[in-house]
């Protein structure tokens, strides 16, 4: 599963990754209601979601440094 592989690669637990994915989608579409389960969202947004989350995490780390 891509999600599990991605979460391991980036040092996240699967549950932590799912939570981060949900938060990212909610933040990205503030004011819009995102329907469906986290799995549905991951399926719909696919790799673009993972790429965007990775970029956002890197930016957060750079700000913290």
C-alpha positions in Angstrom: 0.0 0.0 0.0 1.4 3.4 -1.0 0.2 5.1 2.2 2.0 2.6 4.5 5.2 2.8 2.4 5.1 6.6 2.4 4.5 6.8 6.1 7.4 4.4 6.9 9.7 6.3 4.5 9.0 9.6 6.3 9.1 8.3 9.8 5.3 8.6 10.5 3.1 5.9 12.0 0.2 4.9 9.7 -2.3 6.4 12.1 -0.2 9.6 12.4 0.0 9.8 8.6 -3.8 9.4 8.2 -4.4 12.1 10.8 -1.9 14.5 9.1 -3.6 13.8 5.7 -7.0 14.6 7.1 -5.7 17.8 8.7 -3.9 18.9 5.5 -7.1 18.4 3.4 -9.1 20.3 6.0 -6.6 23.2 6.1 -6.3 23.3 2.3 -10.0 23.6 1.8 -10.9 25.7 4.7 -14.6 26.6 4.6 -15.4 23.7 2.3 -16.9 20.4 3.7 -14.8 17.5 2.6 -17.0 14.4 2.5 -15.8 10.8 3.0 -13.5 8.8 5.1 -9.7 9.5 5.3 -9.2 6.5 3.1 -11.6 8.0 0.5 -9.7 11.2 0.6 -6.3 9.4 0.2 -7.7 7.5 -2.7 -9.1 10.6 -4.4 -6.1 12.9 -3.9 -3.5 10.2 -4.3 0.1 11.1 -4.8 -0.5 14.9 -5.1 -1.6 14.9 -1.4 1.6 13.1 -0.4 3.8 15.5 -2.4 2.0 18.6 -0.9 2.2 17.2 2.6 5.9 16.5 2.2 6.6 20.0 1.0 4.5 21.5 3.9 6.4 19.4 6.4 9.7 20.5 5.0 8.6 24.2 5.1 7.6 23.7 8.8 11.0 22.2 9.6 12.8 25.1 7.9 10.7 27.6 9.9 11.5 25.8 13.1 15.3 25.9 12.5 
